[in-house]
């Protein structure tokens, strides 16, 4: 049950417990929506106006929200003040990859305030990633410490992260095995740290703030330098698995005569659909998502670049096999493609749509849409920030 669905005022036996719960419900609603009028909060929670006013006043005093004047145009009667996320609390985010480490500063409401990418010459060890990240955070502190307060660090890891203790069990492309990354970062930075798989955090971000907002069933696939991962929202809840590893779409079989994968299988999606192959086709050694997409779009149409045309078509047709299996197995409302998969889809969306439709069960594919991630390069930062914000979202009174 989500905070929005929880019975407001129904937890605990004391007034303080009820107050804390109701504060959490209101703050989560404002955080997810980016702004909610007092009258909407009254309708959504079932609380009376005076209680809402008192709760909002406490959140304002704690600088977790602020009130703004509403747009009074085309409204009858006195408009209700709008409650928006406050600017004081911040989350620090880290995304280690094989070619770079990205650190972000994110505010409530999924607002990315700063994004810094530090390229690395070699694949970083866990200790090196911690050292680089800590130095990047120190450099950003002076910029934000005066007017803001960081509530913690969220880490988006391209690998398997054990749910109950955030131990990185395996990040194969990084070469990490059983690394206590969160403990190392806490010692290096002094902040509380939580970590999770990057694609699952992308799923969370897109379901709250992006293309999947308001949907009960969606699947997200992310393509990055370290491979392909994914996650799913099923009946409104994240699909986790017993240890938190569900959603490894990158290791679905797409070519039984394909390339051996680090997982021990042959022909996994992430060995057959690769960012590095697309870069090679367009003649680039490295590029961000926007540059790669521009290069693909320039070389694809009208068969002006046969090598690009052939590689894009091959990868789209291969991706369609995994999406077909996803449609038949999970029957989602929406499949969201992020990272280089979003760029690949943007080059020829009709080809992928046709291939998935042709190979899926008709009953399962009815109503299923494929879309690009809406949050772009900020996706993993926003997802990782949710880990850091979880403490104050669950108990706003802990932020003083």
C-alpha positions, -999 to +999 in steps of 0.1 A: +000+000+000+014+034-010+013+064+012-013+079-010-035+049-005-030+044+032-059+053+055-051+088+067-051+091+105-056+053+109-021+043+122-010+043+158-027+049+190-014+084+199-020+118+185+017+122+177+017+090+157-013+101+137+002+136+132+035+121+119+016+098+096-005+126+082+025+148+077+041+120+057+011+116+035+009+153+027+046+156+020+046+126-003+016+139-022+033+173-027+067+157-036+052+135-062+029+161-077+053+190-076+025+212-063-010+205-048-036+230-037-049+229-001-083+220-014-069+191-034-051+179-003-084+180+016-102+160-010-074+134-014-068+128+023-103+132+037-090+155+064-108+187+072-095+221+062-083+232+096-063+200+100-048+204+065-039+241+074-022+230+106-002+202+089+008+224+060+019+251+085+042+226+103+057+215+069+063+251+060+080+258+094+103+228+087+110+243+052+098+211+036+071+229+016+061+264+009+028+280-002+023+300-034-005+321-048-027+301-071-036+310-107-070+326-101-079+328-138-110+310-149-118+301-113-150+309-094-147+319-057-116+323-036-088+301-050-069+277-026-032+283-019-009+259-037+016+238-016+049+231-034+081+213-024+105+234-003+140+241-015+160+234+017+162+196+017+185+181-009+196+146-020+230+138-032+231+111-059+259+090-074+259+068-105+292+049-111+297+036-146+326+020-165+336+052-182+325+079-157+311+088-123+281+112-122+272+130-090+239+150-088+222+174-064+184+169-064+156+188-046+122+176-036+097+172-065+124+155-086+141+188-094+177+183-105+198+213-095+233+201-105+248+173-125+285+167-127+301+139-148+337+129-141+352+107-169+375+079-157+404+065-177+399+029-165+370+010-150+370+021-114+372-003-085+347+002-057+373+020-036+382+043-065+346+051-071+341+060-035+372+082-035+362+100-067+326+105-055+336+118-021+359+144-038+331+154-061+307+158-032+332+179-013+336+202-043+298+207-045+293+213-007+303+249-008+278+256-035+248+242-015+256+241+022+246+276+031+210+276+020+203+238+019+206+207+039+215+173+024+194+145+038+216+116+025+231+099-006+214+076-030+235+055-054+223+040-087+245+009-092+247-009-126+245-043-109+227-065-084+222-048-051+208-069-022+177-052-009+180-056+029+215-042+033+225-025-001+255-049-005+266-048-042+265-086-049+276-083-085+283-054-108+299-074-136+310-046-160+326-028-131+342-060-118+326-055-083+317-086-062+302-084-027+313-047-022+300-029+009+297+003-011+272+021+012+294+016+043+324+028+024+306+059+012+292+067+046+327+066+061+341+088+033+313+114+032+297+114+066+262+110+051+238+082+053+238+062+021+214+038+003+220+020-029+199+001-054+201-012-090+201+017-115+174+003-137+150-002-108+156+033-097+149+045-133+116+025-131+107+043-099+115+077-113+096+073-145+066+058-127+064+088-103+076+118-124+078+106-160+061+086-187+045+061-163+029+087-140-005+075-129-002+040-144-006+008-124+014-015-148+046-004-166+079-019-176+112+001-179+143-009-198+175+011-195+205+009-218+238+022-205+275+017-209+274-012-186+246-031-203+208-033-201+187-035-170+151-030-162+123-030-137+085-033-135+056-018-117+028-044-113-006-034-100+009-002-086+038-018-067+074-024-077+083-060-088+112-068-065+117-106-062+128-123-029+162-105-028+154-075-049+168-087-082+137-090-103+137-072-137+169-084-153+156-080-189+191-076-202+196-114-196+167-127-216+176-149-245+174-132-279+199-152-300+207-189-293+237-186-316+249-153-302+277-139-282+287-154-248+275-133-219+294-127-186+264-143-168+274-177-184+246-178-210+248-171-247+229-145-267+215-123-239+199-091-249+227-069-235+253-088-255+234-084-288+220-048-283+249-026-272+257+011-270+293+004-280+282-012-313+261+019-321+290+042-313+312+022-336+286+023-364+285+061-363+323+064-359+324+077-324+345+065-295+323+081-268+293+104-267+265+114-244+230+104-252+221+135-272+252+132-294+247+095-301+211+101-310+220+129-334+246+108-351+222+079-355+194+101-369+219+116-393+231+083-407+199+063-407+174+079-431+174+072-469+201+046-465+228+073-466+249+053-442+244+016-448+265+005-418+243+026-395+211+015-411+220-022-408+231-019-371+200+001-361+177-024-378+195-054-363+193-039-328+157-029-331+146-063-343+166-080-315+151-057-288+117-066-302+122-102-290+126-092-254+097-067-256+075-094-271+083-117-242+077-088-218+043-081-233+033-118-232+045-123-196+035-091-178+009-075-201+018-039-191+001-007-201+034+009-211+070-001-219+094+028-213+128+028-230+157+049-214+193+055-220+206+045-254+175+023-259+155+055-260+178+069-287+177+037-307+139+037-306+137+074-316+155+066-349+127+044-362+099+039-337+075+024-363+099-005-369+100-015-333+063-010-328+055-032-358+079-059-347+066-061-312+030-061-324+037-088-349+054-112-324+031-107-294+000-125-284-029-104-297-047-104-264-016-094-245-005-066-268-039-048-269-034-013-255+003-017-248+023+014-257+060+019-261+075+052-252+108+069-244+117+079-209+107+115-203+133+123-177+163+120-201+198+122-186+184+131-152+165+098-148+190+080-126+197+111-105+160+115-098+156+078-090+186+077-067+173+108-049+142+088-039+164+066-018+179+095+000+145+113+005+128+081+019+136+090+055+120+125+055+091+113+033+083+086+059+088+110+089+089+147+080+093+155+117+128+141+115+138+171+094+144+201+116 
